[in-house]
Structures are given as C-alpha cells and as structure tokens.
Amino acid sequence: MADIKWLEITVNTTPDQLDQVSAKLTAAGMDGLVIEDEGDFLQFLEQNRQYWDYVDQELLDRMKGVTRIKFYVTDDTDGREQLARYTRGLDQEYTVTPLTDDDWAYSWQKYYRPLAIGQRLYVVPQWEREEPIPQGRSPLYLNPGLTFGTGSHASTQLCLEGVEEHTAPGRPVLDLGCGSGILSIAALCLGASTAVAVDIDPKAVDVAYENAALNGIGKDRYTVRAGDVLSDRSLAGELARQRYHLVLANIVADVIIPLSAQVPRLLEEDGVFLCSGIIDTRAHEVEEALVKNGLTVTRRREKNGWVALESKLG
C-alpha cells in the first residue's frame, strides 16, 4: 500500500456554511474530514494555554481568516469517482492537489493525536504509539489511511461509546461499513470473541487487516470482506449463517434505513444493533425504519448534530 498516491481536496468555505458543507460531504460518504477554521483554532489555543509558552506567529498568520475543509482520495480511477460523488451538488469551489509521501506525512498526521473515548478506550495513531497509555485505558492503535475513519468524527465517537458499553466478552460482532475497522477492532480489543467486517470499498479490507495487526489481532478472530450487503444476496446470506451479539453500522441514514430490514436475522436474541452516521434531522426516519422492522429503540446518543441509535429485537 506504500505506493498508493493521494489527492488532497481543499474546499474553501465560510464559518456560517462550515457545518452545512461538512454534513453534505459526510452524507455523501466522506467521513475523513480535516477542518481548518480560525475561530476553532483560536478557541483551542485559549482553552489549552497551559500546554505551551508561546504560539508561532507564522501559524497564527496562516490561520487568519481561514475556514476550509480538506479530505483525501486515491489518485486513481476509483479515487476520482469518489471525488465526483463527494462533490456532486456541492456549491463551493474546491482545489485538487497531488501529494507526495512527504506531503502526506505533513498534511495528515499532524492533525491526529491520541483520543480518549468513553471510560476505557484510547485511540492512538500508529505514529504516536510510543506515547504512554493512561492508567485504566485500553489502547486501540490505528493507521487509518486517508479515506477511512480515525475516531475524530462525532458519529464514530458515539459508536465507540456504544461499542464500549455493549461489547460482551466471548461473543461475536458484525461491523457493516467498517472503513478503517476502528469499531470492530475496538470490540475485539475489549474482549469480543470474533468479528466480521464488511465495506463496499475493496481498499478497506487491507486497511482494516493492517489496523487489526497493529493491535495483535489476526485472521483467526477477524474477517474482513468487500461487498454490498444490500445488493449482494450471497454475501448477505453468508453473514446470516450466524448471529451476532453486536451489529454495527456507522454509515448514513439512506443506507441504514434499508439495512434495518436485514438486522433481525443477524442479531442474537439479546443482541444490540448500534447505528450511527445519522444527521439529527433524519434520525426520526431511521427510528421509524427500525420499529417497522421489528426493533425497539433503547437509546439515542447525540453529539454535534449527529445521532447514534441503539435497538434490540422485540
């Protein structure tokens, strides 16, 4: 995977349109967004003054008046098709810049630092793995790649909180739309017996397996498949050969709604379906679909305009 080349897409916007543009990109399937905003930057500096003596004036100047969103796709046919899908209907202009390996290290890794989630999880980027782990936390090492989740997005954090609460030692997990594998690997780190993960992007298979290996998890416990469970009956049938204590879907409302019809035959009797990636204005549609398909919503989590729903059979 080292020879993959990347494109950096920069969307210039305004503070009042930032959330709307982010929501459009995320709803189109891009969850690896890097947001550069002067207001957030200055607030971050103010709230974390104890960690530095001074801030480089060059950095302050570079952030002045900035409100932009960056994301990354592979520099190939697949990546350009993804770019067309992500930017369809987007009113803002954007620029596309090819990256070298050095650019990638500078443009991407600098934004990610270890992240404490819930009561026990501690998501650690691979390049920070020498850092000490806080007492009582379970590390989850991650090298997300450019097109997959890192744990920084609100919907992923909501899902990870649910994974921490509902992972049962010795019981299996299914992760639909796995991306980097962060959710299913977290479940395995927390004691799940086995996990199966699926994503429509074939590149996710290698990324998820590599992240699992960073955490000492092999293919004896972890299976990653490429495919679309909504259109591939063979894959859907294969997954339904067993039932899972925890079924995860951190995708978007338009996928979760039809997917909810398959969930009852995937869940163990006391299992939990945890879905996220839902913009708050569409949460009621997802809730209706869950109920229609025989599920009872047991909890709703919200963060920064995003919603995660937990449901059970009956």
Protein Blocks (a to p, Z undefined) as FASTA:
>chain_A
ZZpccddddddddfklmmmmmmmmmmnopabbcdddfklmmmmmmmmmmmpfbdcfklmm
mmgopacddddddddfklmmmmmmmmgopabdcddddddfklmmmmmmmmpccddehjlb
ccddfklmmpccdehiacddddebjmbcehlamklmmmmmmmmmmocghiacddehklno
mmmmmmmmnopabdcdddfblklmmmmmmmmmmnopafklpccdeddfklmmmlmmmmmm
pccfbdcdddbfklmmmmmmmmmmmpcfkbccddehiafklmmmmmmmmmmnopacfbdc
deehiacddddeZZ
